[in-house]
């Protein structure tokens, strides 16, 4: 249905002091710290885990050398979604509007709506990261105690016992150790380290104190803050206002090909008139996908709440 004069009755007469609701700030980009961004030129992208070799055994004198196999494991698929939004305005509403509202609707209104959709979809990768209904290429959720590995058994990227610890100095130290002792599918240490913490707004105060205090928080002695002193979280913390759980927090690691955002078609806008009605139609459109390939890119906890 087109926006007609009845929809903007106050904007057709003089004396209106302000039109509010269109002056809010731009939608903040909270996805760049979470995702690796790549361009795509096809309907879907696939990334496959290729496992290396296991540890080399001793070769005894006169014995044959041991052969090992490297192989493909699971495949992560990213299928581009088309996101679009449009509105139309009657010819009469365009002619009689005294306050040029539609230029703001076209530029800022559509941009905010499209930007918010992208931020929500990106955050949902982490909002669903403990939900077994949202699995990755290895058949389990992003944060799980049961990631299957080719060498047999499973591995975990949960922080603390069962991934249910609140953000604290002790929990962070436990998570950092888990990151540093993470192994590949052939049970070899990968040499990973944490780079940043990702939290909901309610945890930003605790994160700031834990990371940036030179001494241990809430203690009577003057022991140093080891995390701060050693620079174990070099990029600090990032707040995502669209994380649905106030206690949930994640450690991003330096493992490549973790969470990814593929851009199939960047944001574009179009405007065209309709010959029969005279209505002007405005549309915004883009195509992209979010997901994850290597679960070792993130370690997470739902918090105790």
C-alpha positions as CSV (number, residue, x, y, z in Angstrom):
1,X,0.0,0.0,0.0
2,X,1.4,3.4,-0.9
3,X,1.9,6.2,1.5
4,X,-1.0,8.6,0.8
5,X,-2.1,12.0,2.0
6,X,-4.2,10.4,4.8
7,X,-1.0,8.9,6.2
8,X,0.8,12.2,6.4
9,X,-2.1,14.6,7.2
10,X,-0.1,16.8,9.5
11,X,2.6,17.3,6.9
12,X,0.2,18.8,4.4
13,X,-0.6,22.0,6.4
14,X,1.7,24.8,7.7
15,X,2.5,25.1,11.4
16,X,4.2,21.8,12.1
17,X,7.1,22.5,14.4
18,X,9.0,19.1,14.1
19,X,8.8,15.7,12.6
20,X,10.5,13.3,14.9
21,X,11.5,9.6,14.6
22,X,13.7,10.2,11.5
23,X,16.6,11.8,13.3
24,X,18.0,8.9,15.2
25,X,21.7,8.1,14.6
26,X,22.9,5.6,12.1
27,X,22.9,1.9,13.0
28,X,26.2,1.2,14.5
29,X,28.4,-1.5,12.9
30,X,28.9,-4.2,15.6
31,X,29.7,-7.0,13.2
32,X,33.1,-6.1,11.9
33,X,34.9,-7.2,15.1
34,X,33.0,-10.5,15.0
35,X,33.3,-11.7,11.4
36,X,35.8,-12.0,8.6
37,X,34.3,-10.2,5.6
38,X,34.6,-11.7,2.1
39,X,33.0,-11.1,-1.3
40,X,31.1,-13.8,-3.1
41,X,30.3,-14.3,-6.8
42,X,27.9,-17.3,-6.6
43,X,24.7,-18.4,-4.9
44,X,26.5,-20.2,-2.1
45,X,30.1,-20.6,-0.8
46,X,31.6,-23.7,0.7
47,X,34.6,-24.1,2.9
48,X,36.0,-27.5,3.7
49,X,38.1,-28.6,6.6
50,X,41.3,-30.4,5.5
51,X,42.9,-32.4,8.2
52,X,46.7,-32.6,8.3
53,X,48.9,-35.4,9.6
54,X,49.2,-36.8,13.1
55,X,52.4,-36.8,15.2
56,X,55.2,-38.7,13.6
57,X,56.2,-42.0,15.3
58,X,59.7,-43.3,15.9
59,X,61.1,-45.3,12.9
60,X,63.2,-48.2,14.2
61,X,66.3,-49.4,12.4
62,X,65.4,-51.6,9.4
63,X,61.6,-51.0,9.9
64,X,59.4,-49.5,7.3
65,X,58.3,-45.9,7.5
66,X,54.8,-45.2,8.7
67,X,52.3,-43.7,6.2
68,X,49.6,-41.4,7.2
69,X,46.5,-40.0,5.4
70,X,45.3,-36.4,5.2
71,X,41.7,-36.0,4.2
72,X,38.7,-33.7,3.9
73,X,36.4,-33.5,6.9
74,X,33.2,-31.4,7.2
75,X,32.0,-28.7,4.8
76,X,30.5,-25.3,5.9
77,X,28.1,-23.8,3.4
78,X,27.1,-20.1,3.2
79,X,23.9,-19.6,1.2
80,X,23.3,-16.0,0.2
81,X,19.9,-14.5,1.3
82,X,18.3,-11.6,-0.5
83,X,17.2,-8.8,1.9
84,X,15.0,-6.1,0.4
85,X,12.6,-3.4,1.6
86,X,10.5,-0.9,-0.4
87,X,7.9,1.7,0.0
88,X,5.8,3.8,-2.4
89,X,4.3,7.3,-2.2
90,X,1.3,8.6,-4.1
91,X,1.8,11.4,-6.6
92,X,-0.6,13.6,-4.6
93,X,1.3,13.0,-1.3
94,X,4.5,14.0,-3.0
95,X,3.0,17.2,-4.4
96,X,1.2,18.3,-1.3
97,X,3.8,17.4,1.4
98,X,5.3,20.6,2.8
99,X,8.2,19.2,4.7
100,X,10.2,17.0,2.3
101,X,9.7,13.9,4.5
102,X,10.2,11.4,1.7
103,X,13.8,12.3,1.0
104,X,14.5,11.3,4.6
105,X,12.5,8.2,4.3
106,X,14.3,7.2,1.2
107,X,17.8,7.8,2.4
108,X,17.9,7.5,6.2
109,X,14.8,5.3,6.8
110,X,15.7,2.6,4.3
111,X,19.3,2.7,5.4
112,X,18.4,2.2,9.0
113,X,16.0,-0.6,8.3
114,X,18.5,-2.5,6.1
115,X,21.4,-1.9,8.5
116,X,19.4,-3.1,11.5
117,X,18.4,-6.3,9.6
118,X,22.1,-7.1,8.9
119,X,23.1,-6.5,12.5
120,X,20.4,-8.7,13.8
121,X,21.2,-11.5,11.4
122,X,24.9,-11.4,12.3
123,X,24.2,-11.3,16.0
124,X,21.9,-14.3,15.6
125,X,25.0,-16.5,14.7
126,X,26.0,-16.0,18.4
127,X,22.5,-15.8,19.9
128,X,22.0,-19.4,18.4
129,X,25.5,-20.6,19.2
130,X,24.4,-22.9,22.0
131,X,21.2,-24.1,20.3
132,X,21.4,-27.6,18.8
133,X,18.8,-26.6,16.2
134,X,21.4,-24.3,14.6
135,X,24.3,-26.6,13.6
136,X,27.4,-26.0,11.5
137,X,29.2,-28.2,9.1
138,X,30.4,-30.6,11.7
139,X,26.8,-31.3,12.8
140,X,26.8,-29.5,16.2
141,X,26.2,-26.0,17.3
142,X,29.0,-23.3,17.3
143,X,29.7,-23.6,21.0
144,X,29.6,-27.2,22.1
145,X,31.4,-29.8,24.2
146,X,31.1,-32.4,21.5
147,X,32.7,-31.2,18.3
148,X,33.6,-34.4,16.5
149,X,37.2,-34.8,15.2
150,X,38.7,-37.0,12.5
151,X,41.2,-38.5,14.9
152,X,38.4,-39.9,17.0
153,X,36.5,-38.5,20.0
154,X,35.3,-34.9,20.5
155,X,36.6,-31.5,21.5
156,X,35.0,-28.6,23.4
157,X,35.1,-24.8,22.9
158,X,33.0,-24.1,26.0
159,X,34.5,-21.9,28.7
160,X,34.4,-23.4,32.2
161,X,32.4,-26.4,33.3
162,X,29.7,-26.9,30.8
163,X,30.1,-23.3,29.4
164,X,27.9,-21.8,32.2
165,X,30.2,-19.4,34.0
166,X,29.8,-15.6,34.3
167,X,32.5,-13.3,33.1
168,X,35.1,-13.0,35.9
169,X,38.8,-12.9,36.3
170,X,39.0,-16.6,37.1
171,X,36.6,-17.6,34.2
172,X,38.5,-15.5,31.7
173,X,41.8,-17.1,32.8
174,X,40.2,-20.5,32.4
175,X,39.0,-19.6,28.9
176,X,42.4,-18.3,27.9
177,X,44.0,-21.6,28.9
178,X,41.4,-23.5,26.9
179,X,42.2,-21.4,23.8
180,X,45.9,-21.9,24.2
181,X,45.6,-25.6,24.6
182,X,43.2,-26.2,21.7
183,X,44.2,-28.9,19.2
184,X,43.5,-29.8,15.6
185,X,41.7,-32.8,14.3
186,X,44.9,-34.9,14.6
187,X,45.4,-34.0,18.2
188,X,48.2,-31.5,17.6
189,X,48.3,-28.1,19.4
190,X,47.4,-25.3,17.0
191,X,49.1,-22.5,18.9
192,X,46.0,-20.4,19.2
193,X,45.5,-17.3,21.3
194,X,42.6,-15.1,22.2
195,X,42.3,-11.7,20.6
196,X,39.1,-10.2,22.0
197,X,36.1,-10.6,24.3
198,X,32.5,-10.1,22.9
199,X,29.7,-9.3,25.4
200,X,26.3,-7.9,25.8
201,X,25.9,-4.4,27.2
202,X,25.5,-5.5,30.8
203,X,29.0,-7.0,30.9
204,X,30.9,-4.0,29.7
205,X,31.7,-2.7,33.2
206,X,33.1,-6.0,34.4
207,X,35.0,-6.5,31.2
208,X,36.6,-3.1,31.5
209,X,37.7,-3.7,35.1
210,X,39.0,-7.2,34.4
211,X,41.0,-6.2,31.3
212,X,42.2,-2.7,32.2
213,X,43.0,-2.7,35.9
214,X,46.7,-3.0,36.6
215,X,46.0,-4.9,39.8
216,X,43.5,-7.7,40.5
217,X,40.0,-6.5,40.8
218,X,38.3,-6.8,44.2
219,X,41.3,-8.1,46.2
220,X,43.0,-6.5,49.2
221,X,46.5,-7.3,48.1
222,X,48.5,-5.7,45.3
223,X,48.9,-8.7,43.0
224,X,49.2,-7.7,39.4
225,X,46.4,-8.3,37.0
226,X,48.1,-11.1,35.0
227,X,45.8,-10.8,32.0
228,X,46.5,-7.1,31.7
229,X,50.2,-7.5,32.4
230,X,50.7,-10.2,29.8
231,X,48.5,-8.5,27.2
232,X,46.6,-11.8,26.7
233,X,43.5,-10.1,25.2
234,X,45.2,-7.6,22.8
235,X,42.1,-6.2,21.1
236,X,40.1,-5.7,24.4
237,X,36.4,-6.1,24.5
238,X,33.5,-5.4,22.1
239,X,29.9,-4.8,23.1
240,X,27.1,-6.1,20.9
241,X,23.7,-4.6,21.8
242,X,21.9,-7.4,19.9
243,X,23.2,-10.3,22.0
244,X,19.9,-11.7,23.4
245,X,21.4,-13.1,26.6
246,X,22.8,-10.6,29.0
247,X,25.3,-13.1,30.6
248,X,26.6,-14.7,27.4
249,X,30.2,-14.0,26.4
250,X,32.7,-15.1,23.9
251,X,36.5,-15.2,23.4
252,X,37.5,-14.6,19.8
253,X,40.7,-16.4,18.8
254,X,43.3,-15.8,16.1
255,X,42.2,-19.0,14.3
256,X,41.4,-18.1,10.7
257,X,38.1,-19.0,9.0
258,X,36.0,-18.8,12.1
259,X,32.8,-16.7,11.8
260,X,32.3,-15.3,8.3
261,X,30.2,-12.8,6.4
262,X,30.0,-13.2,2.6
263,X,28.7,-10.3,0.5
264,X,27.0,-11.5,-2.7
265,X,25.6,-8.1,-3.7
266,X,26.2,-4.9,-1.8
267,X,23.4,-2.6,-0.7
268,X,21.8,-0.8,-3.6
269,X,18.8,1.5,-3.9
270,X,16.4,2.3,-6.8
271,X,13.6,4.7,-7.4
272,X,11.1,4.5,-10.3
273,X,7.7,5.9,-11.1
274,X,4.6,3.8,-11.8
275,X,3.1,5.0,-15.1
276,X,-0.5,4.0,-14.3
277,X,-0.8,5.4,-10.7
278,X,1.9,8.1,-10.7
279,X,3.2,6.6,-7.5
280,X,6.9,6.8,-6.8
281,X,8.5,3.5,-5.6
282,X,11.7,3.2,-3.6
283,X,13.6,0.0,-3.0
284,X,16.7,-1.1,-1.1
285,X,18.3,-4.5,-1.7
286,X,21.4,-6.6,-0.8
287,X,22.5,-10.2,-0.7
288,X,24.7,-11.7,2.0
289,X,25.2,-14.7,4.3
290,X,26.5,-15.2,7.8
291,X,27.9,-18.4,9.4
292,X,31.0,-20.1,10.7
293,X,33.5,-22.6,9.4
294,X,36.1,-23.5,12.1
295,X,34.6,-23.6,15.6
296,X,38.0,-23.0,17.0
297,X,37.5,-19.3,16.1
298,X,35.4,-18.8,19.2
299,X,35.1,-20.1,22.8
300,X,31.9,-19.2,24.6
301,X,29.9,-19.3,27.8
302,X,26.2,-18.8,28.3
303,X,26.8,-17.4,31.8
304,X,25.4,-18.8,35.0
305,X,22.1,-17.1,34.7
